[in-house]
Amino acid sequence: MASPADQLPPGWAAEWDATHQQYLFIETATGHTTWEIPVQGQVGLENATSGSPPPTHHAKRRQYAAGQTQAYYGGDAVAEPAYGAPGASLQAQPQGGQLFTPGLAAENQFAAQQTQPPASGQPAYYGGQAEPEYINGPAFDRPQYGQAPVDALAGQFGQMGMGQKQFQLYTTNLLTSPPEPRDVQRPPPEIRLPPNSCISPSPTANADYSYCRSTVNAIPTTSSLLSKSKLPLALVLTPYRSLNEGEEAVPLVTDTVIARCRRCRTYINPYVQFIDGGNRWRCCMCNMTNEVPQLFDWDQVRNQPGDRWARAELNNSVVEFVAPTEYMVRPPQPAVYVFLIDVSHTAVQSGMVATATRTILENLDRIPDEDDRTKIAIICYDVSLYFFSMTAGSTESSMLVVSDIEDVFLPKPNDLLVNMSEARASLEALLGRIGEMFQDNSIIGSAMGPALQAGFKLMAPIGGKIVVLSSTLPSVGAGALKNREDPKILGTAKESGLLQAASPFYKTFAIECSRTQVSVDMFLFSAAYQDVATLACLPHYTSGQTYYYPAFNAGRTEDAMKFAHEFGEVLATPIMLEAVMRVRASRGLRMASFHGNFFVRSTDLLAMPAVPQDQSYAIETAVLHTTCYGERRIRVITMALPTTTNLSEVFASADQVAITTYLANKAVERSLTHKLEDAREYVFQKLVELLVAYKTSMTSSGAGASAQLAISDNLKMLPVLILGLLKNVGIRQSAQIPPDIRAYSQALLTSMPSQLLIPYLYPSFYSLHNMPPEAGTIGEQGVILPPALPLTSERLERHGLFLIEDGQTIFLWVGRDAVPQLVQDVFDLPSYDVLRGGKATLRPLENPFSQRINAIIQKIRELRRGAYYPHLYIVKEDGEPPLRLWALSMLIQDRADMLPSYQQFISSLKDKVPVDRHLLPEDCTSSYEIGFGQYKELKAALRRKATVSQSLLSEREPHDMHTLGGINQGYLDTPDYILPDSLTSLAISDRSVLGSNLTTGEPRE
């Protein structure tokens, strides 16, 4: 009997599959595989001689060879003809392949060309039901699984187990699995879409996680399944991330042909479905049928038919369109920068004024101005306002002083806001003289509010960016603030009041700025209290950013370098002007809240006057903006996720980095609306609920007693990341953290992209004295870093040299027994005793070890996106205690002050997870645990005569029961029992107590 390999038609090859013990047939032209023996003509072309009407429209539509379209979908044409009598022979075409014209061929021909027969012994993905109208769509009457899918896309992706790679769930015991630093760098779980869910085979058809990442990469089909998992459902967006060297730019569509859904306004993307012979497309969000634009298949550059499948929007999830005029309320505006420079005595003496003006001068060529339209104005202020009139084509400028700060006005109608190119000579001369003008200024005070109003009046007709540089607490005029720092309330419940805005002026002014497309960046320098919490309102609501330099002194080279570098990067970064962002989701999903620096204009519309690069927003996304080069564009980011009815797949697809980013935003929000203690308790409780849900649903012990603290392998770093968040300066329990430092940390927590946020919560720790020989040398990916160590002081050695960094600060830890040769090679000093700790600049020396260490430090500073330039501190093991404690606080797995070590934290989590099935609520997911504070009160109330086991504890009906933050609180009228000291939490049986409904607060039986 002849082998199947000998009976193949031309263009096919056979390969024996040992796993399945049968031949696998491969089409050599397209790479398509099938288990069935291909027959002659299977790849042939259908007969096109039909009674289709002559062409009457769509004259510029592209004609597609059937083989081309089938290759694009990865499928074979069906063996049966699309029409005519069964078994009709195929007509040979005199010029090669038969061409197909969307909208002109016979009915169902385009669909038939794209149909792929199911593999032998395997059911078709959509249940094997024929759907002649769709290219790649499911049958209308396919069975529904579970409850109704969340949207049309969910219906397309819903049956996750059929024809696609399954998520594998691996359980880890946190009690025996210490954190591994490399696991933080792992990419999120793979997004596993069903076959044929995307019309493009492009690897960029789904959004890269650097642009968009979801807390779960498999969406539960029902809200009850999501609730059971206790995982949050959120997106973390970084729509304008910076591009590293070698990365491809976002594809740009320049023909202004934009296909959008008529109902939900979704942009066409790789997940739509073409129907009606390619003439129409079905929206993946709302299932609406839409016409394909006539010029969609026309190449306007070459003025000839174009290839539809080569269009960027059908192959890339992140794409930009050049917007036509209907997307413009007004012509694209030029980039406008207004610099407000504090010239009070404090600012001048610190060197801020000289450093700022020199940095602007040195970076004029880096400010985006390719079309020579960028405008600049400079306003200085102390208790008065100083305007500068610059004349084009001259080096002269004149200063105009406005002392009336109660009713701010512009002293001159023109020459205050000038074209940077035309007035370049005058601008350069002015920047060189400002330092000398105010070097003897003895005025103490700040009229920042009036200066902001003046800058706003100057640029309101156009919009743009206001850059504020301030060294003094605003003290006069609108927006004047008082020093409200009170060390007595630090660490108490009243501390959260210091993190809220003290004056409504700044939020009101910020909303007014947002309305007129004005963004504000704040650069704050002060050795004293400056109320960062209030001033940060301006960047928060205008999509700006806050930069804080405590105790700035330009006399220290390190301070001047850090500010000059960051300020220069901000000036050089392209900004997106007049931006509005709208987030669309499939039916069944809605956006409940948004976190980030913007103003929420409506339920799903975010106003961002100027969008900087590398800012994160925790929320298909579309951003309409004007580039700083004067072009109106639309950036569309599409993320497609499968759905599932399987709880294990929900856990296996969870992204620990995205969850941490979301919880960081929620913690900051809660610290402002409630208290810092509530924020910490909220984050801790969310982690407990997740562990309880995983244990009860995914482990063999279920709700029973277990020696494990189980979590899925892809979430095993979540507890240590949450511990890092709880120990972060932004929400850490401490009475020693100045409110300005805490407020600035919270601003970072809510604006940094995940790539910067995770190191800020979980720093990097390297051993340098014994690093591998290749560390610090150049490899394929640049400078090779040493292997990261766990964040515990157990790894510190007395003779060693270590580096700890969190993206904002770098510490070089020197052991007290460091050998003189190491100190000589690194610091050019004879011994450890003469080494001084503190802020430093490490000079490269003429020895390989010094050069390797400097290369590592430089690599760390360049490693992550953003403008931040971390300071370097030298820390001696027996040096200044505050500096030592600051460095050691980054080793978050150690115990510090009142904060637990990682082992203690895991133990407290273990104690929080119920140990007996009858102590759990019926759904095994509701948390009836008593928090730490309530535990102490309960312990005192229960201390009586004898002890009793946890399982025998019972209660009578509690009084005044209510719910706060998911924790049941209330006075418990209890028998005379003693609560064991070893019990750190108590789960109350739902069967023996009248509980409180966690969602409504009403009693339930």
N, C-alpha and C positions, 0 to 999 in steps of 0.2 A: 504494500500500500504506500502510495506516495506521501511524502511529508508535506504538511501544510505550507512549509516554506517554499516548496517547489510549485505551488499552485497560486502564487500571489500575482496580482496584476502589476503592471509597471508602476514604479514609484513607491512600492511598499517593501518593507523588510520584516523578518520574523526573528524574535529573540526568545529563547526558552527561559521561563521564570521558574526557578527552583522552588520558590516559596509556595506558589499556587499550582505547580506541576502542570503548567500548560503554556502554550505559546502566547507571547504578547506581540501584537502586530503594530508596526510603527510606520507612519507616513513620512517619508524622508524629506518631503518639501516643507511640511509644516511642523513636524515633530509630534503630531497627534498620535495617540495610542488607543488601541481597542483590543478587547479580548476576542471579538468575533472575526472570523475570516473575511477579509474584505473581498468584495466581488468586483468584477470588471464594470467600470462605469460608476462605481460608488462615489468617486470624486468627480465624476463627470458633471456636465452642466445641463440644467433642465432645458426642455424645449421652450424656446421663446416665441414660437409662432402662435400667437393667440390673437384673439379679437380685441386686444386692448386698443383704446382710442388713440388717434394720432396726438402728438404732443401739442398742447394748447397753452401751457404755462410752465413755470420753473425752467425757463430756457437755459439757466446757468447752473443747473444741478449737475453734480459730478456723476459720471457713469462708473459703476464699480464692477469689476470682474467678480464672479461668484467665488472663485478660489481665493480672491483677496479678502472678501468679507468673511468667508468661512475660516480662513486662517486667523483673522483678527479675533474671532470668537473661540478659536480653538476647537472647532467641531467640524464634523463631516457633513456634507449635504446628504439628505436622505436618499435612499436608493430609489424610492418611488418617484415618478414624475410629479411635479406640482399640480399638474392638471392634465386633461386629455384622458384617453383610454388607458387602462392598466397595461403596463408593459410597453408603452410606446417608446420607440427608440429615440435616443438623443440626437439632435442635429449637430453636425460638425460645423464649426464656424470657419469661414475662409481666412480670417485674419487672426487666428489664434483663439483666445478665450471669448466666450460670450459675455457681453456687457449687460449690466443691470442698471437701470435708471430709476432712482426712488420716485414713486408717484406715477410712473409711466408704464410699468410692467403689469403683467396680469395679476389679478388679486391673489394674495398669499404667496407670490413667488419669492419675495424677499425673505419672508419667514421660513419658507421651505429651504432656502439656501442656507439658512443659519441653524436649522434643526440638527441636533446631535443625537443619534440613537443611544439608548442606554447600554451600558456594558452588559455582557452576558452574565446572568446570575445575579445581577445587581439592579434593584428597582430604580427607576428614573427619579431624579431629585424631587421633582414636583409630582410624584405619585404616578408617573407614567401617563398622565392625561394630556392629550394633544391640545395645543393652543395655537391654531394657525395664525392668529393675529400678531403674536409677540415674536420678537427676535429672541429675547432671552427671558421672557416673563413667565410667571407661573399661570396655571389654568385658573380660571375664575372660581371654579367650584371645587378646588382642592380642599381636603378636610382641614379644619382648624384644630389646633392642639391646645388644650387648656382653655384659658380665657382668650378673649379677642386680642390679637397682637396689638402692640402699642402704636403701630403705624403701617403704612403700605410697605416701607422698607423692612419692617419687622416681619411682615407676611412673606416677603421675599427671602429673608434670612432665617426664618423661624425654626425650621427643622434642622437643628444643628448637628444631629447625629448622622445624617444621611449624606454620604458622598464627600465628607470633609474630615479633616484631622481633628480628633477629639482633644479637649483639654484634659491633661492628666493632673490629678490632684495628689500631691505628696504632703504628708503631715510631718511636722517637725515638733519635737518636744523642746520648748523654750528652756526648761530646767537643765537640760543637758547639752544645749546648743548655744555656746557663747556667740556674740555678734562677730561676724567676719566682715571687715571693712570693704572687701572687694564686692560683697553682695549689694552694697548701696549703689555701685556703678552699673549693675546689671540693667539691661533695657527692660521696659515693661513687658508683661506677657504678650505674646504674639496675638494680633487680631486675626482670627481664623474665620474668614467669610466662606459661605457655601460656594460650590462651583457655579460658574455662570452668573454670579451676583453682580459682577462688574463687566462693563462692555469693553474694557481695555485690559490688556495683559501687562501694562506698564507697572513697574515696581513703585512708582510714585503716585499710583491711583488712590492711595489712602494717605492721610496726613501723617507726616513724620512726627514722632513724639516731642521733638524740639519745638514744634509749632502748637501742637494740641495733644493733650493726653487726658484720658478718662480714668476715673477712679475704678471703674470696672470695664473690661474689654469684652464682656458678654452681657447684654442688657436683659434683666429678668423680664419675662413677658407680663407679669402682673405686679402690682404694687405690694401685694401680700408677700410674694416671694422676696422682693427687695427688702421689705420690712423684716422678714424672718432672718435674712443674712446679717442685718444690722450694719451693712456697708453703706456709706454715703454714695449718692449718685451725683457726680459733679464733673465739670470739664475745667481744665486749666489751660488757658490760651496765652500764647505769646505771639501775637499776629505779626509783629515786626522785629523778629530776632535778627541780630547782626549775623553776617556771613563770615565765617572763618576762611582763611586762605585755602583755595582748592574747592570750596563749596560752590555749587551752581546757583545762579541767581534765580529768583522766582520767574517762571515763564510769563511773558507779556503778550497779550492779544491786542493787536493794534488796529484791526479792521473795523472796530466799533460795532460789530455784529454780536449782539448780546441776546441770548435766548433765555427767557425767564418764564416761570409758571404764571399763568394769568390769575390764579387764585391766591397762592401763598407767596408769590414773588421769589421762589427759589431759583437760583441760577442753574443752568444745565451743567451736569457734572458726570463723572464716570459711572454713576449708579442709576441713571435714568434708563428708561426702556423705549426703544424706537418701535413704533407700530405703524400700521397702514402703509406698508412698503417703505418705511423710512421717512414718510412725509410728516409724521407727527411723533411726538415723544410724550411719554407718561411720567409725570413728576414722581420722584421717589419719596417725597414728603407727604403730599396730600392726594396722590393718585389722579390728579387732574390731567386730561389730555390737552396738549398744546401743539400748535403748528410750528414746524421747523422754519426759521426765517429763510427767505428765498436765497439770500446771499451766503447762507451758512456753508454751502459747498462750492463757493467761488473764491479763487485766489485773486484778491484785488491787487496784489503786488505784480504778479505776472499777467494779470488780466486773462485768466484761463481757468477751466474747471480745477478745483482743488480736491485734495484728499480729505474727506470728512474725518477719517480715523486718525489723521495726523494733527487734528486741532488740539491745542494745548489744554483746553477746558475738558476734553474727553479723556485725557491721559494723565492729568495732574490734579491732585487734590488741593494744592495751593497754587493759585493762578491770579494774575492781575489783568484787568481789562482797562484799556484807555476809554474813559467814559465819553459818550457823545454829549451834545449840548443839553439834552433833556435831563441830564443828571446835574446840571449846574444851575444854582440860583443866581449866580453872578460869574463873570469870568474868573479863572484861577488867579488868586492873589499872590503877590510876591512874598517871599519870606521876610519877616520883620523882627528885628531884635531890639528891645529897649533895655538898656542896662541901668539899674538903679543902684548906685554905689554909696554906701554909708561912708561919710568923710568926717564923722565925729572924732573927738580926741582919741577915744579908745581904738577906733578902727585904724587911724593913722599910726598910732604908736605900736600896734601889733604888727604892722607891716602889711596888713591885708590890702590896703589901697594900692600900694606900690606893686605888690605881687599880682593883683587882679588886672590893673591897667597894662602891666608888662605882658601878662598872659594873653589878653585880648589882642594886643599889638602883634605878638608873635604868631597868633593863630588866625589873623585876618585872611590869609590865603586858604585856610582850611574851612572857613565858614562857607556853606553851600551857596554858590553864586555863579553857576555855569551860564545863566542867561543874563547876567549883569542887571538883575532887578532887585536884589536884596537891599533892604533899607535898614539903617541903624540910627539909634538915638542914644545919647548918654545924659542921664540926670543924676546929679550928686545931691546928697541931702544930709543935714544934721537936724537942727530945729528950723531950718529954712530949706528952700529948694533952689538948686543951681542948674539952670538950663544952659545948653551950649549951642549956639548958632554957628553952623559950619557952611562955608561957601564953596560951591563946586569950582574946581580948577584953581584953588588957592590954598595956601597953608595957614591962612588966618582963621581964627574962630573967636567969638565973643561970648562972654558969660553973662547971663541974665538971671538976677536974683529975685525970687518971689518969697517974701517974708509972711504974707498972709496965707496961713495954712488952714484957716477955717473955711474959706471959699476958694478952692484951688482953681486957677485958670492958666491957660497957656499964654506966655508973654509975647509970643510972636506966631503969626499964622503959618510961616514957612521956615525952612532951613533948620528946623529942630530935628525932624526926621528926614534923613538924607539918603540918597542912593550911595551905597558903599563904594561902588566903582568910581562914580563921578566925583565924590568928595574924599577920595582916598588920601590925598596929601594932607588935607585939613584934619582928617580923622587921626592919622598917624601923629601929626604934630600935637594935637590935643591930648592923645593918650600919653605922650611923652611928658606933658607938662602938668597933668592933674596932680601927680604926687607932690610936685613942688608948690603948686597953688595952695594946698591944704596942709603942708608939712608942719606949720606952726599953729594949726587950728586947736584951740583950747576949749571949744564948745562941747559940753557933755549933754547928750540928749538925742533922740531919734524921732523924726517925723515920717516914719515908714508909711503909715496910712495915707497921708497926703501925697507922698511920692508915688504910691501905687495909683492913686486917683489921677495924678498928672500923667503917668505913663499910660494909663487906660484911655484918657482923653486923647492922647497923642496917636494911639494906634487903633482905637475902637472902629473907625471906618474900614479898616483893612483886616485886623486880626494879626496874630503872631505870637511871639514869646516874650514875656517879661522875665528878666533875670535879676533877682534881688540878691545883693551882697550886703549882709548886715552883721555888725559886731555889737550891737546894743539893743537892749529891750526897748521896743517902741514906747515912747514916754509922752509925746505931745500930739495933739490933733486927733483926727479920726483913727480908731483902732489902737489908742493908747492902752498899755497894759501895766499892771502892777506886779511886783514881785510877790508871788503867792507860795513860794517854796517854804515849806514848814517841815523841818526834820522830825518833829514830833509825830506827824501823821504817816510818815513813811512806814510801810509794813502793816498798816492798819486798814480797816475797811474803807476809810475815807481817802486812801491814796488814789483810788480810781478817779476821784474828782480832779486830781492834778493832771490826768491824762485827757481830760475833756477840754474843749475850747473855752477860754475864759471870756471871750467877747464874741457877740454874734456878727460883728463887722466883717470878719474874715470869711465866714461862710457865705454871708450875703454878697460880699464883693466877689467871691469866687463864682457864685452862680451867675452874677452879672457878666463876669469875664467869659464864662462858658457860653453864654447866650450870644456874645459878639466874637466868638472864635479866638479868645485870648487865653493863652496858657501861662502858668507861672512856675518858675523854678526858684527854689530858695537855697542859698548858700549861707549858712549861719556860723559865725565865729564869735565865741564869747567865753571868757574865763568865768563869768558869773551866770546867774540864771537868765535864760532867754525865752522861756516859754515855748519850747519847740512844739508842744502839743497843740497850741493855738495857731502858731504860724504855719504848721504843716497842713492846716485845713486848705490853704490856697493851692498847693500842688495836688492835694488829694482830690479836690473837685474839678480841677482843670487839666487833669492828665499830665501833671508835671512831676517833679521829683524833688525830694529834700536831701540836702547834703549838710552834714554837721561836723564841725571841727572844734571840739572843746579845747579850751586853753590854747588857741592858735597863737603861734609866735613865729613870724617869718624869719626871725633871727636864727631859729633852728632850721638847718638845711632840710631836714626830713619833713617838717611841716610845710615849708614852701614847695618842696617837690611834690608832695601828695596833692596839695590844692591845685598847683599849676597843671599837673597831669590830668586830674579829674575834670577841672574846669576846661582845659583844652579839648579833652575828649567830648565833653558836652557840646562845645562850640562846633566841633567838626562833625558831629553825628547828624546825618540827614534826618529831618523831622517831617512828619506827615501832618499837614495843616487841614483845618476845617473838617475834621473826621467825625463821622458818625458810624457806630457799629451796631448791627442788628444780628441777633442770634436766633436762628430758626431750628426747630426740631421736628421730628416726625410726629404725626398725630398720636396723642396719648402721653406725650412728654411736654412739660412746660417749664419755663425758667422761674424758679421760686425766688432766687436772690442772686445778687451780683456782688463781687468783691474786687476791689482794685481802685486805681486812681482815675476816676471819671465821674460824670454826673448822669444819673439815670433819668433820661428825659421822659420816657414812658415805660410801659411794662417790659418791653424788649429792645428799646432803643437807647444806646449809650452815647452821650455827647463827649467828644475828646477834641478840644481845640487844636492840640498838637500832640502827636503820638511819638514818644521817643522809642528808640530801639531797646530791646531786652527788658521790657516791663511785662509783668505777668498779670493776667486777669482770670480769676477763678469763676468761669461761667460756661447744619451748614451755617458758619459765621461769615458775614460780609462787612467789609469796612470801606466806606466811601471817603476818599480823602484827596487832598491836593498835595502833590509832591512839592518839595522846596524848590524844585526847578520849574514850577508853573504848569504842571500837567495834572488834570483831574483823572483819578484812577479809582478802580474798585478792586480791592483784594478779597478773594473768596477762598475760604478754608473749609474743605469738606471732610468730614470724618464719618466713615461708615462702620458700624459695629453690628455684629450678629446678635440675635436674641436667643434665649434659652429658657427652658422650663426646669432645668436641672440645677439644684442649689450648689452641687459640687463644682459645676462649671463657673458659677458666679464667683465662688471663692478662688478657683484656680486662675481666673482672669483678672483678679484684683491687682491694682497698681499701688504699691506701698508709698511711692514718692508722691503720686497725685493725691492720695488720701492724706498724707502729712501736710501737703501744701494747703489743701482745703481746711484741715483742722487748725492750721496756723492762722488762717484768715478768720475762722469762726472764733478762735480763742481771743484774738484781738478785738473783734466785734463785741464779744461778751464782756470783756474787761471794761469796755466803754459804756455799755448799756447796763451792766450789773456791777460786779466787783471783780478784782483780780483773783480772789479765792474762788469765785464762781467759774471763772475762765479755766483755772487749773482743774477744778472738780469736773467741769464739763468734758474736757479732753480726756481725763482719766476714766470717767464713766463710759465714754464712747468706746474706749479700748476694752474695758471690762465687758460691755455688752457684746462686742465682737467676739471675744474669747468664749463667752457663755454660749453664743449662738453657734460657734464652730464646734464646741465640745458636744453640745446636745444634738447637733445635726450630722456631724461628720465623723465622730469617733465611735469606736466600738463600745466604750464605757458609757456613752450617752450622758445622761444626767447623773450617773452614779459616781461613787468615789473613784478617784484615779490618781496615780502618782505622777501623771503627766500634766503639763500645761500646753495643750496642743494648739497649733496654728498651721495654716498651709505654708508650704516652703517659700512661696513667692511673697509672703507677708512676714517672714521671720525677723526682718529688720524693723518692722513697724514699732514694736515696743521700745527699742532703743532710740528710734527717731522721736517717738512721743516723749521719752525721757529727756532727750535733748531739747525738745520744745518746752517742757516743763522747767528745765534748768536755764532756758534762754533768758537774757536780761529783760526781754520784753514782758514776760509774765512770771518770772521767777519770784519765789517767796523770799523777800529780803527787806530789811529796814535800812540798807546801806546804799541802795541804788538811787542816784539823783533822778528826779523826774524827767529832766531833759534827755538823759541817756536812755531811760526807759521808753520815752515817747519816740525817740529816733529809732530805737530797735523795733518798735511796733510798726513804724513806717516802712522799715526794710522788710519785715515779715509779710506785709500786705502788698508789696510791689515787686519784689525780686522774683525772677523766673526760677523754676525748680532747680536749674543747673547751679544757681547761686544760693538758693535757699537751703538746699540739703547740706552743703558744706557748712553753712552758717549754723545749722542745728547739730550736725555730726561732723566735727572738724577732722582734718587729716593729721596723722601723727607718724613721723618718720624718724628712724634711727640713722644718723649720718656717720658716726665714727666707724661703724662696721658695715656700711652699705655695700652691696655687690659691686664688683669692679666696673660693670657697665653703667651703673647709676651716675647721672650727671654728664654722661657722654651723649653724642648725637646718634639717634637711631632712625628707623624708617618714619616714625611719627614725631620726630623732633627729639628734644631732650628726654632721656629716660629717667623716670622718677623711681626712688627706692620703693620697696614694698611697704604698704601702709600697715601700721600696727594697731591693735585694739586700744581704745581710749582709756587706758588705766595706768596709774603710776607704777604698777608692778613691773612695767617694761622699762622704767627709768633706771639707769645705772650711774653710780657715782663718778665713774671715769668717762662717761659718755657725752656725746653731743647730739641733741635731738631737735627736731623742728615740728612745731604745732601751728596749724593755720586754719582759719575759718572763712577765708575770702575777704575779710575786713582787716585782719591783724595777723602778723606772722611773729611767732616767738621762737627764738633760738635758745634752747635750754642747755646750759653748760654745767656739768657735774662738778662737785667740789674737788674731786680727785682727778680731774682731767690732766693728762700728762702735759708738761711744758711744750713738747713738740707739737701737739694738737693746737694749743693756744697760739703758738708761734705761727703755724701754717695758716690758721684761719683769721686771726685777729692781728697778727704782726706784733705781738706782745710777748715778753719773756716768760710770764707765768700767769697762773689763774689769779693770784693775789692782786695784781695790778690791773686786772680787767674790770671795767666799769659797766654796770648794768644800765638798762634804759633804752630809750629810742636811739637808733643808730643807723648808719649807712655802712654796709659791708663792702670794703674795697677789694677787687680782685687782686691777688698777689701772684708772684711769679712761682707758683708751685701747682701741680695738678690738682691736689685736694681742694685748695681754695677756689680754683677755677670751676671745679665740679659743683661745689656748694653754691657758688654764685650763679651758675647755670640753672641749678634746681630752683633757687629763689626767683630768678627771672622767669623761668617756666611757670611757676605757680602764679606769678603776677599776671602773666599773659594767658593763663590756662582757660579762664572763664570769661564769658561774655559780660559786657558792661564797662562802665567808666571807672570802676573802683580800683584804687591803687593802695594795697594794704601797707601799713607801717610795719617796720621790722623792729622788734624789741629784743635786746639781749638780756636773758634772765639767768642770774647766777643762783645756784641751788641754795646758797646761804645768803642771798642778796636781800634787797628790800622786800619786806613781807607783803605789801600791797601788790607789787608786781608779780611776786611768786604766786600769790593766791589767784590773781587774775589768770595767769598762765595755767595753773592747775585746774581752774574752773572749766577749762576746755576739755579736760579728761573726764567726760561726763559719766563714765562707768564707775567712777570713784564716788565715795560719800564726801559731801562738802557742806559744812555748816549744818543747816536743818534739812538738807536735801539728801535723799537716799542714794546708795550705790545701785548699780544695775542689778546685782543679786538681791538686794533688799526690795527693789522695785518689782522684780519678777515674783518674789515671795509674797509681796502684798497683792499682786494680781492673782496669784494662786489662791490666796486666802479669800479673795473677793469672789472667785468662781465657786458657785454652790457645789457642795460635796455630796448631797443626798437628793435623790429624785423627788421625794415627797416635799422637799423644801422649795421646789420650783413652781411657778405659775403653770397653768395647764398648757399654755402654748410654748413653754420652755424657753421663751425669749424675753419676756418682760422682766425687767430688773426690779426686784423689791428689796434691794440691798440698802442697808443703812450706811450713810457716808461716815467719814472719819469723825466729824464733829458730833453727829448724832450718836455714833458708837460710844463716845466718851460719856455723853449724857445718859445713855441707856445703861452703860456699865455701872455708873454711880447709882442709878435708880434700882438696879437689880441686885446690888450687893447686899445680901442678907445673911442667911444662916447656912445654906448648903449649896452644893454644886449639882448640876444636872447636865446630862449630855445634850448636845445641840438638837438631836432628833426628837427629844422629849419636850422641848420647850414649847409652851403654848401660851396663848394670851386671850384675854377677854377683849371686847370690842374697843378699838382705839377711839379717842375723842379728837375732834377738830383735825381730822386727817386731811392733808392736802399734798399736792405735788409741786415740787420746784426742781426744774432741770432734770427730770427723770428720777429723782430720789424721793422716796416716800418719807415724809417727816410727820411727826406727831407725838403727842404724849401717850405713852403706853401704860395702861393700868395693869401691872404685872403681878404675878404671885411672888413670893419671897424666894427668888432664885439668885444665884451668883453667876454672872457671865464669866466664863473662863478667860484668864488673861491672854491666852494664846489666840483667842478668836478676835480678829481685827474687823470682821464684818459679820452681819447676821442676816440671813435670808429668811423671810417670814412665810410660812406656808399659806398658799392662796386658799387652801381647803378649810382651814380652821379659823381664818380671820376675815372680817369684812374689810376688803381692801379698797383702794382708791383707783378709779380708772385713770390710767396714765394719760389718756388723750383728752378726756372731758373734765376730769376732776370730780366726777360724780360717783357715789358709792355703787358698787355692784354686788350681786349675790355671790 
